Amino acid sequence: MVRHASLFSQLVALFHRQRFYELVYRHRAERYAKGFSCWDQFVAMLFCQLAQARSLREISSGSMSWSTDIAPNAMRDLCTTTSDVGLPLAFRGYN
């Protein structure tokens, strides 16, 4: 049990993961996803919004600082390199 959870981890805990995955399944959002799950992308985008990140390097550096605090298994792919952060966004088909 975490005695002193970060503010960001408390915010992430407000979102019901089971409900999130139900919506992902209903909309088939992960059918073409490789490497990142929708939850990982959601947490990364939430972090970017709150941190007002302007570049992939800021996102990667910031995520490395808090990834062990919230969910090391959920965010294992986010903290590898800056190029890994941009790839899922480019290939999701939202362009």
C-alpha positions as CSV (number, residue, x, y, z in Angstrom):
1,M,0.0,0.0,0.0
2,V,1.3,3.5,-0.9
3,R,1.4,5.8,2.1
4,H,2.0,9.0,0.2
5,A,0.5,8.8,-3.2
6,S,1.3,11.5,-5.7
7,L,-1.3,13.9,-6.8
8,F,-1.2,12.5,-10.3
9,S,-1.7,8.9,-9.0
10,Q,-4.7,10.1,-7.0
11,L,-6.2,11.7,-10.1
12,V,-5.6,8.5,-12.2
13,A,-7.3,6.5,-9.4
14,L,-10.5,8.5,-10.0
15,F,-11.0,6.8,-13.3
16,H,-12.6,3.4,-13.2
17,R,-10.3,1.1,-15.1
18,Q,-13.0,-1.6,-15.6
19,R,-15.4,0.9,-17.1
20,F,-12.6,2.3,-19.3
21,Y,-11.9,-1.2,-20.7
22,E,-15.6,-1.8,-21.3
23,L,-15.7,1.3,-23.5
24,V,-12.5,0.2,-25.2
25,Y,-14.0,-3.2,-26.0
26,R,-17.3,-1.7,-27.1
27,H,-15.7,0.7,-29.6
28,R,-12.9,-1.8,-30.6
29,A,-10.3,0.9,-29.9
30,E,-7.4,-1.5,-29.5
31,R,-7.9,-3.5,-32.7
32,Y,-4.8,-1.9,-34.4
33,A,-2.8,-0.9,-31.4
34,K,0.7,-2.3,-31.1
35,G,2.8,-1.7,-28.0
36,F,0.5,0.7,-26.1
37,S,-2.8,-0.1,-24.6
38,C,-5.6,2.5,-24.6
39,W,-5.1,2.9,-20.9
40,D,-1.4,3.6,-21.3
41,Q,-2.2,6.2,-23.9
42,F,-4.9,7.8,-21.8
43,V,-2.6,8.1,-18.8
44,A,0.2,9.6,-21.0
45,M,-2.2,12.1,-22.6
46,L,-3.6,13.0,-19.1
47,F,-0.1,13.6,-17.9
48,C,0.7,15.8,-21.0
49,Q,-2.4,17.9,-20.5
50,L,-1.7,18.5,-16.8
51,A,2.0,19.2,-17.4
52,Q,1.3,21.4,-20.4
53,A,4.0,19.5,-22.3
54,R,5.2,21.0,-25.5
55,S,7.4,18.3,-26.9
56,L,7.9,14.5,-26.8
57,R,11.1,15.0,-24.8
58,E,9.2,16.7,-22.0
59,I,6.6,13.9,-22.0
60,S,9.3,11.2,-21.8
61,S,11.3,13.0,-19.1
62,G,8.3,13.7,-17.0
63,S,6.9,10.2,-17.3
64,M,10.2,8.7,-16.2
65,S,9.9,10.7,-13.0
66,W,6.5,9.5,-11.9
67,S,6.1,6.1,-13.6
68,T,7.3,4.1,-10.7
69,D,4.9,5.9,-8.4
70,I,1.6,5.1,-10.1
71,A,1.7,1.8,-11.9
72,P,5.0,0.5,-13.0
73,N,3.4,-2.4,-15.0
74,A,0.9,-0.1,-16.8
75,M,3.5,2.4,-17.8
76,R,6.5,0.2,-18.6
77,D,6.4,1.0,-22.4
78,L,6.1,4.7,-22.0
79,C,9.5,5.3,-20.4
80,T,11.7,3.7,-23.0
81,T,12.4,6.5,-25.6
82,T,10.8,9.6,-26.8
83,S,10.1,8.1,-30.2
84,D,8.0,5.3,-28.6
85,V,5.6,8.0,-27.2
86,G,4.9,9.5,-30.6
87,L,4.5,6.3,-32.6
88,P,1.1,5.1,-31.1
89,L,-0.3,8.5,-31.6
90,A,0.7,8.6,-35.3
91,F,-0.7,5.2,-36.1
92,R,-4.0,5.3,-34.2
93,G,-5.8,6.7,-37.3
94,Y,-6.9,9.9,-35.7
95,N,-5.2,12.1,-38.3
